Amino acid sequence: MNARKISILIFTLLLIVETNLFAQQATNTVPFPKINLDVGTAQNGSDVSVTLQILLMMTVLSLAPSIVIMTTSYLRIIIVFHFLKSAL
């Protein structure tokens, strides 16, 4: 029984040491892009125009699903049918 405990201990130690042997150091890391956030005057009018167009497009894209749901009566009909079904 004592030999079995020693062999299990040796096996466990070898298993722990073996995992460290296969570890490799990362050599090629991916560089993070440099992002600048500047507040200042624009050099020409097209800079402001492009920025406002991007802002407007992001606003429209984020609000488009809610606008579609509000303008269609499909969701309202589904909600009314749900209330009718639960009332019956």
N, C-alpha and C positions, 0 to 999 in steps of 0.2 A: 504494500500500500504506500509505503514511503517513496519507493522508486516511481510510482505513478504520479505522486504529487510533484516530485522533482521534474519529471518529464513534462508535465503540464506547465509548470513554471518556466522551464526552458523554452517550450513552444510559445508561450505567451510573450516572453521577452523577445524572442526572435521575430514574432509577428509585429511587435511594437517597433523594433529596430528596422525591420524590413520596409515598413511604410515610409520611414524617413529616408531610406536610401533612394527611393524612386521619386522623391520630391525634386522639382526643378525650379530654378529661379526664372522668373519672367524677364525676358530680355527686350522684346519689342512691345512696348506699350503704345496704345493708341492715343495720340495727343488730343486734348480737348480743344475745340475751336475757340478762338478769341472773339468774345462778344462785347461790343462797346455800346453803351447806352448814353448818348450825348444829348443834352438839351442846349440848343443854340439856334442861331439864325441860319436859315437855308441859303445856299449860294444862288439858287435860281428857283423859279416857280415850279419847275417840274419835280423837284424834290418834295415839295409840299403836296403836289398833286398826287404823286405815287403813294405817299404815306396816307393821305386821306382816302384814296381808292382802296388800299389794303384794309384800312379801318372800316370802311363802309362794307366791303365784301365780308369781312369777318362778322360784322354785326348782322348782316342779312343771313349769312349761313347759320349763325347760332340761333336766330329767331325764326327761321323758315319753318321748322316743324310745328312750332306753336301757332304760327300764322296759318298754316295749312289746316291744322285741327280746328282753329277758331272759325275759319271761313267755310268749312264743310259741315253739313248737318249730320254726317254719318255718325260721328261720335255722340251727338245728342240723341239720335234715334236709338243707338245701342244702349245708352244710359237709361232712357225711358223704358225700353223693353226690359232691361234688367229690373227696374223698379216694379214694372207690371208683373213680371215673373215672380218676384219675391212677395208681392202683395197677394197673388193668387195662392 
